[in-house]
């Protein structure tokens, strides 16, 4: 059934269809309408899920850590400062190998106070051991939630599903909503490997001395390394059942191109249009959308960029002192490779400023005109 | 400890840091510095009940729908639930901790409900007629005498009660109008006491037909003849025709005598008897004006009684003192003085003093004097001490004469039904100790409710069961996180017009569903009601259950003594003590 719904409603549908057992969340703009929708459904008795009210995001995640250790499927949603407040517990969830799914609606972190979209909240959690998946549209949001649980529960790692504030969260689009009967065989119930059981008491998350700690971290990395294969299988199965799939990255535009425009989130949609226009003008350009940021899809990207001379990366985030985080990750992942295109790192759209077609065109134009970037950080639309 | 496992590397390790065996070997209880334990404490209601009712326990039985069980629990302490539920001034409710939160539990209404409901089921506590011990005589069949008789019978004594009137009940029968206490209720509860083997001989006035010498066969005697003489006003004209005493008037109505009254009746006094008289006068279709020499604040009658009297049309004139009753034909002119309040007297109330030359007259056809009751002492044997209008006894009710005990209104100025019941109960215990050669003081100490003075006969009969710390639970010791405000349920009252037509009951018994709702409001102060909050909160899963049944046991092998059970217990039923080092 197709419905015109916002990105946040798409999240709620994804959660309902995933038969989540426990939700715990604390309100924060622009996430709030997700848990509002869900809590109303629960209060009216239409959704058989436990909703735990808490006094902070830290507690929300802590509550889910407890619930997930009890062996049930868990969900939360947050944004910006809320995600930052969860930081400690994010490490705990991945360290304890709990397949929790969290939706983060990308929002800038203050000060200055700002409620609009940029990726600095989710990207500053990149080292917490969570899988991160970025979405381009509302359909992808719903589909990604369903996929996220299956990936998380296979590799026993938590997943953060990310969407842009307002551009997706509060904007309506037509979304195909699968039925429960269709989703159930795709997403079977969660079977935990370990769970709290009074009849078989165990100590969880006990101390690991220096003798063993390294090995536990090695196991998390091992699990991360399984993700590309697991996620591909899940995506293939999804495509088979629902006719839609996303991959870790997606290439669009010309098959062979000198310049590749690298984007994530909703900027990709604008880029698709700009690239079509530029190709029509005879410019050799193609686009790559990065959906999966963690684990970083180094191999998938390397396969796609062979033959390209230059990569233009648009980062809606800033790691002050270095530059855009996607650009930085790309540089690191390509350093050991034979073919290393020049990487043009553009920063744009922070704090919700529109990344317009003109700005994207300007980035491509700059990349064409320069054999290599003049600076590590190229500011798009900066008012000097 | 389990077998130690050697791990070569990551491939042999579990995904997370987790104990592979179970943790039963790790007795974390050894870390404990403080020990939680279940310990029931005294609820303020029971501590305040002169009759010593186990209120929290009987209310809990109501919530379980076990009304008969609830009734039996009351009868462990008090044979008169139907009477107390109606006429007691319920000091339990003024001490109820729920009063500090929203409104106190309607304890009296629940007691009445239990008594009436259980009686509809037509089952009684099984009487024990086996007589193995000494014979005891009880003089007076009021609440003190019958309470004493009841408990002595339960202790297997052969008990005979001597009553001067033609039927048993004392003040309950002759002094409390039936709109407050139906005679059927009294008959039912007295016959229940008889079913325990208590013999009641009526029409035998002590001192006249019955002398102390006639009671030689009895090894102990309990005198509870009450206070039946209306106190005289010591004013001119009070012995005149159609000046009645309050108690005589009430007795007359009870006996069905046609009491002739004129249209206007003045009632003198401010206690419960005065109110009972005034409301009875109204029910006979006459005007009732109550004259009280102090102000409303000092009035000893119960607040609710005063309110109902005013609703029914009783007029009350405060700060008025009659000094002379003039009589001319049928008409009486009551000469009064206006009063004002002076210094506090020994009762703590401000003493009324005459305003000079404030004389005025009230015209009435009848005057009924109900300004307090006195005890009758003429028949009392020599050797029994009297002072300030009461018979002096030890704390246990013993008098100067060995084997003779006294109680009830005869020995106290706290003249309520509940106090009389408590007094009879204490005498029963004292008589038992006296005859068995036991230390009465010690026996009383063992079964005090809280700091006393009320006693628990249940604990005397079953010293091992339901132990209770004498500490009385305060509101601050409860955890209000687990309660939300709820309306207090009340008995419904008949409309004023309806009720003044006769002597039928003013209030009606709660219905079953309302009684359960009201019972569920009870905090159950200091008394575990198996809410299982401790079980839910214990982070060490150390609150034990036997299958599905909550066992009130802590698993000290694993309890770390965090105290969460103690702080989350809504009702203060868990205690903490420091572990011995």
HADDOCK unambig.tbl for C-alpha pairs under 7 A between the chains (distance, minus, plus):
assign (segid A and resid 96 and name CA) (segid B and resid 16 and name CA) 5.98 0.50 0.50
assign (segid A and resid 97 and name CA) (segid B and resid 16 and name CA) 6.88 0.50 0.50
assign (segid A and resid 200 and name CA) (segid B and resid 22 and name CA) 6.15 0.50 0.50
assign (segid A and resid 201 and name CA) (segid B and resid 22 and name CA) 5.35 0.50 0.50
assign (segid A and resid 201 and name CA) (segid B and resid 23 and name CA) 6.00 0.50 0.50
assign (segid A and resid 202 and name CA) (segid B and resid 18 and name CA) 6.84 0.50 0.50
assign (segid A and resid 202 and name CA) (segid B and resid 19 and name CA) 5.54 0.50 0.50
assign (segid A and resid 202 and name CA) (segid B and resid 22 and name CA) 5.09 0.50 0.50
assign (segid A and resid 202 and name CA) (segid B and resid 23 and name CA) 5.51 0.50 0.50
assign (segid A and resid 203 and name CA) (segid B and resid 18 and name CA) 5.51 0.50 0.50
assign (segid A and resid 203 and name CA) (segid B and resid 19 and name CA) 5.25 0.50 0.50
assign (segid A and resid 203 and name CA) (segid B and resid 23 and name CA) 6.83 0.50 0.50
assign (segid A and resid 204 and name CA) (segid B and resid 17 and name CA) 6.40 0.50 0.50
assign (segid A and resid 204 and name CA) (segid B and resid 18 and name CA) 4.73 0.50 0.50
assign (segid A and resid 204 and name CA) (segid B and resid 19 and name CA) 6.91 0.50 0.50
assign (segid A and resid 205 and name CA) (segid B and resid 16 and name CA) 6.80 0.50 0.50
assign (segid A and resid 205 and name CA) (segid B and resid 17 and name CA) 4.92 0.50 0.50
assign (segid A and resid 205 and name CA) (segid B and resid 18 and name CA) 5.80 0.50 0.50
assign (segid A and resid 206 and name CA) (segid B and resid 17 and name CA) 5.55 0.50 0.50
assign (segid A and resid 206 and name CA) (segid B and resid 18 and name CA) 6.04 0.50 0.50
assign (segid A and resid 208 and name CA) (segid B and resid 17 and name CA) 6.72 0.50 0.50
assign (segid A and resid 215 and name CA) (segid B and resid 10 and name CA) 5.29 0.50 0.50
assign (segid A and resid 216 and name CA) (segid B and resid 16 and name CA) 6.93 0.50 0.50
assign (segid A and resid 219 and name CA) (segid B and resid 15 and name CA) 6.90 0.50 0.50
